[in-house]
Amino acid sequence: MNILFLCTANIQRSKTAEELFSAIDNSNEYRSAGLSLKYVEKAGSTICTEEMLQWADKVCVFEREHIKRIQQHTGDVFISKIENLDIADEYSYFQRELVLTLLEKCKF
């Protein structure tokens, strides 16, 4: 399965998820990106593209706002692939609590 993690800037939550699951689960392929061009450019990270959404079998976002942002650009085309993990932007990259929350919420 192809799993795409999307957060705002692709520097903390989604990047942690991609790297964590890539290291512990080789039965799926994982990628990550950000949804805010402003923050992605500032961080030098990866922006989400429609091609990435097409590639993914499952899209994991971290906030309801991320779903709205995807819908603004693509309508409801990808809505059936999206799961909201509901993890607030309050963690650092690979912070222990973030890792534990991801392991609890992501069952692939």
Secondary structure, 3 states (H helix, E strand, C coil): CEEEEEECCCCCHHHHHHHHHHHHCCCCEEEEEECCHHHHHHHCCCECCHHHHHHCCEEEECCHHHHHHHHHHHCCCCHHHEEECCCCCCCCCCCHHHHHHHHHHCCC
